[in-house]
Amino acid sequence: MTASPFQASVPSDWFVDPINLGVPSVRRVAEDDDPLAWQADSLCAQTDPEAFFPEKGGSTREAKRICAQCEVRSQCLEYALQNDERFGIWGGLSERERRKVRKAG
């Protein structure tokens, strides 16, 4: 088998490591022990953080729409409840909604 004539034109460092790029759902095995590893897969980490921390009276609609599609939503909400996060949208819920969940539980 002979090498492609195009192979010589490809730089030897052409490969870009997806872990270094921060590609969601791609992480080193050792990082699986990290209790916050789920944050690497969060959709909010890939979008404008201001949507998740609106000013008082601001709309939470966009943040909640993003959360609804996020595969780590439950881990995010659990983190916010355990750490008493007082600001922002976490796991698709506002601070007021999280407070209700805490009182109900």
C-alpha positions as CSV (number, residue, x, y, z in Angstrom):
1,M,0.0,0.0,0.0
2,T,1.4,3.3,-1.0
3,A,0.9,6.6,0.7
4,S,-1.5,9.1,-0.8
5,P,0.2,11.9,-2.8
6,F,-1.7,14.3,-0.5
7,Q,-0.3,12.9,2.7
8,A,3.0,14.8,2.2
9,S,1.1,18.1,2.2
10,V,-0.6,17.4,5.6
11,P,1.3,19.0,8.5
12,S,2.4,16.5,11.1
13,D,0.5,18.5,13.8
14,W,-2.8,18.6,12.0
15,F,-4.7,16.8,14.7
16,V,-6.4,19.0,17.3
17,D,-7.2,17.3,20.6
18,P,-11.0,17.6,21.2
19,I,-10.3,17.6,25.0
20,N,-8.1,20.7,24.7
21,L,-10.9,22.3,22.6
22,G,-13.4,21.7,25.3
23,V,-15.7,19.6,23.1
24,P,-18.8,18.6,25.2
25,S,-18.9,14.9,26.4
26,V,-15.2,14.4,25.7
27,R,-12.9,14.3,28.6
28,R,-10.0,12.4,30.0
29,V,-10.9,9.2,32.0
30,A,-9.2,10.5,35.1
31,E,-11.7,13.5,35.1
32,D,-14.6,11.1,35.7
33,D,-13.7,11.1,39.4
34,D,-14.4,14.9,39.4
35,P,-17.8,15.6,40.9
36,L,-18.1,18.7,38.7
37,A,-17.1,16.9,35.5
38,W,-20.7,17.3,34.3
39,Q,-20.1,21.0,33.9
40,A,-18.0,20.3,30.8
41,D,-21.1,18.9,29.1
42,S,-23.5,21.7,30.1
43,L,-25.0,23.8,27.3
44,C,-24.8,26.9,29.4
45,A,-21.0,26.6,29.3
46,Q,-21.2,27.0,25.5
47,T,-23.6,30.0,25.4
48,D,-23.7,33.5,26.8
49,P,-23.6,33.3,30.6
50,E,-25.6,36.6,30.9
51,A,-28.8,34.7,29.8
52,F,-28.5,32.6,33.0
53,F,-28.0,35.5,35.3
54,P,-30.6,38.0,34.2
55,E,-31.1,41.3,36.0
56,K,-33.9,41.5,38.5
57,G,-37.2,41.3,36.6
58,G,-35.4,40.2,33.4
59,S,-36.6,37.3,31.3
60,T,-35.4,33.7,32.1
61,R,-37.1,32.3,29.0
62,E,-34.0,31.8,26.9
63,A,-32.0,30.2,29.8
64,K,-34.8,27.8,30.6
65,R,-35.1,26.9,26.9
66,I,-31.4,26.0,26.8
67,C,-31.7,24.1,30.1
68,A,-34.6,22.0,28.7
69,Q,-32.3,20.6,26.0
70,C,-29.3,20.0,28.3
71,E,-28.3,16.5,29.1
72,V,-26.8,17.4,32.5
73,R,-29.8,19.4,33.7
74,S,-30.5,17.1,36.7
75,Q,-26.9,17.2,37.9
76,C,-26.9,21.0,37.6
77,L,-30.1,21.3,39.7
78,E,-28.8,18.9,42.3
79,Y,-25.6,20.9,42.5
80,A,-27.5,24.2,42.9
81,L,-29.8,22.7,45.6
82,Q,-26.9,21.2,47.6
83,N,-24.8,24.4,47.4
84,D,-27.7,26.8,48.0
85,E,-27.1,28.8,44.8
86,R,-28.9,32.0,45.3
87,F,-28.5,33.6,41.8
88,G,-29.1,32.5,38.3
89,I,-30.8,29.7,36.5
90,W,-29.6,26.3,37.5
91,G,-31.1,23.1,36.2
92,G,-33.8,25.0,34.5
93,L,-35.1,26.7,37.7
94,S,-34.8,30.2,39.0
95,E,-33.8,30.9,42.6
96,R,-37.4,31.3,43.6
97,E,-38.4,28.0,42.0
98,R,-35.4,26.3,43.7
99,R,-36.5,27.7,47.0
100,K,-39.9,26.1,46.5
101,V,-38.2,22.8,45.8
102,R,-36.2,23.0,49.0
103,K,-39.2,23.7,51.1
104,A,-41.2,20.9,49.5
105,G,-38.3,18.4,50.1
